[in-house]
Amino acid sequence: MHSITIYIDESLSTREIVRLKHEILAIPHVTDVEHPRHDPHDLTIDYEAHSSLPGLVLKKLRSQGLHPDITSA
């Protein structure tokens, strides 16, 4: 199991975060998405080993007009 933490520049509402979590969970190999309440800009994504998954997540977020950065992998 691997994890990445993504920082999203934009401030998202609870509704937007829930929608985003569901969309990310629909990406093959993603097993969990966590959004810590203490940091509204971070998402931690757990996934099965797959080399292109971090890029797929970034592409998904950017296609929605967001500005994500991977802060840890």
Phi, psi and omega in degrees: 000138178238159178223148170228148173248130182242133175261130178250122182301321185286151171272125183248146176286166177302318180299317180294321179296315180299315179299316181296317178301317179296320180293320179291320178297338179282349178286130179306141178083350176280131182249338180198150175226124180243142177233101183293133181296330183283347179222095187292354182257355184257144170229133174251127185241123176262140182207155174289150182308119178198115192298331184263002185298315179304320178294322178296320179295314178300317180299317179299315181292318180294327179294344179261011178082010179271163181239083183269154172222139174281124181257340173203148179222000000 
